[in-house]
């Protein structure tokens, strides 16, 4: 029974529910017709905007303002200011509010145009074309598309009203009626400590979301004329600004051309993530191992550039992508270069042991206790048999279940605020582990191995570096449960062969050990003293150089 409003109640004017309390079963015919008309008008507006982008810059500023409004869909943040002076030509200034600096446009555009710009149209155009404005870079534009792209980058568009004035051959001031002045200035996050790659020593700065700030950071670290920064627009619709950074004479020219070509051919409408850049540059997308290095530390990028690598910086993301990458990069931390070489070498060996413990530690225990009990010492075998006498689950199910519980706890910890995340990890691990052992659900050796495997994941320099090994942990655990020791060894050799077959933009994944290149051993699994690594570092070239 529908609810009826009280006597004398009134519904709002915008409500479609009648006073009877019964909502209409369908919208009126006029509403559907209005939606179809609005959809048609939207398509016509988009088509008109696309046509306006292909128009040349008109000589009349009124026509230029109309084309800009049509191309951008009459946005609320597009500001068009006509400057009318008595007895002088009309000037037009257009910019996008929030992208162009307020102080910069007042000091470098409006004030000079009103006080110093000549009155006649031809003289004003020649004055602007000669770069007399005290602002940033001045460049002419010939089409509305170029003007719109400049406005969206934060530039201001300045045009001189010269209706009926034809372009004269050899007269650039008469042929180009509009110019872009670079006055971009917008709010952005200040340089802060790295959030994902913390270190004990070394610098404390990280990349930010602004491309120009990031390139300036690299320029400050690498004060060499050989540093090359090539910028291009990528993405079919969004046209995200990207920078390809390398050191001439160190980076392989084929690698630079490959990176540039793949960025220009990006198949997505918008490129906004470093993961998309990784998808463009990786050779084997089905592999679980990363084939590019993602970092937010400028010192890591600067060191990689000097080794012959190529970096990709994307506007809007605080991470850089480095290629090529090898497997040993997963075990290297920036702290290795701020410590003495014996400690750095030991730490890399510890990280390699952590990888082995995380991937094959628990699966090896499951395979031995399930299929190969003869490998267990007799005293430990008796203790293990006594502890498992009252357990209701087999070792394999016990290990898989506890691994899932610890992964859930770890994922929950990363999503919680920092103030309670650490406390939840400690309290949750202690409570769950102690309760499970007391309840007779799991054994203490299994719990110890799972805790050691979980801690081993945090021994790697970054969170992303541990993801492929966490996946392999479950793969090896399943294989060890079904096939035992022989299956585990076979799976390990298959993974090793897969890693040997990987290439990162042409560079073998396990270099310098496979293929055999002794000249690269000084900074791979071990870290040699600085005296040994002095001079030009070894280049990372493509296969077949």
Secondary structure as GFF3:
##gff-version 3
##sequence-region A 1 545
A	DSSP	alpha_helix	29	53	.	.	.	ID=ss1
A	DSSP	alpha_helix	61	72	.	.	.	ID=ss2
A	DSSP	beta_strand	78	83	.	.	.	ID=ss3
A	DSSP	beta_strand	91	96	.	.	.	ID=ss4
A	DSSP	alpha_helix	102	105	.	.	.	ID=ss5
A	DSSP	pi_helix	106	110	.	.	.	ID=ss6
A	DSSP	alpha_helix	111	115	.	.	.	ID=ss7
A	DSSP	alpha_helix	121	129	.	.	.	ID=ss8
A	DSSP	beta_strand	138	141	.	.	.	ID=ss9
A	DSSP	alpha_helix	144	153	.	.	.	ID=ss10
A	DSSP	beta_strand	155	160	.	.	.	ID=ss11
A	DSSP	alpha_helix	172	175	.	.	.	ID=ss12
A	DSSP	beta_strand	178	182	.	.	.	ID=ss13
A	DSSP	alpha_helix	211	221	.	.	.	ID=ss14
A	DSSP	beta_strand	227	234	.	.	.	ID=ss15
A	DSSP	beta_strand	240	247	.	.	.	ID=ss16
A	DSSP	alpha_helix	253	264	.	.	.	ID=ss17
A	DSSP	alpha_helix	274	281	.	.	.	ID=ss18
A	DSSP	beta_strand	293	295	.	.	.	ID=ss19
A	DSSP	alpha_helix	298	306	.	.	.	ID=ss20
A	DSSP	beta_strand	310	314	.	.	.	ID=ss21
A	DSSP	beta_strand	320	323	.	.	.	ID=ss22
A	DSSP	three_ten_helix	327	331	.	.	.	ID=ss23
A	DSSP	three_ten_helix	334	337	.	.	.	ID=ss24
A	DSSP	alpha_helix	341	356	.	.	.	ID=ss25
A	DSSP	pi_helix	357	361	.	.	.	ID=ss26
A	DSSP	alpha_helix	362	370	.	.	.	ID=ss27
A	DSSP	three_ten_helix	373	375	.	.	.	ID=ss28
A	DSSP	alpha_helix	378	387	.	.	.	ID=ss29
A	DSSP	alpha_helix	395	415	.	.	.	ID=ss30
A	DSSP	alpha_helix	418	438	.	.	.	ID=ss31
A	DSSP	alpha_helix	444	457	.	.	.	ID=ss32
A	DSSP	three_ten_helix	464	466	.	.	.	ID=ss33
A	DSSP	alpha_helix	467	501	.	.	.	ID=ss34
A	DSSP	beta_strand	503	504	.	.	.	ID=ss35
A	DSSP	beta_strand	507	508	.	.	.	ID=ss36
A	DSSP	three_ten_helix	518	520	.	.	.	ID=ss37
###
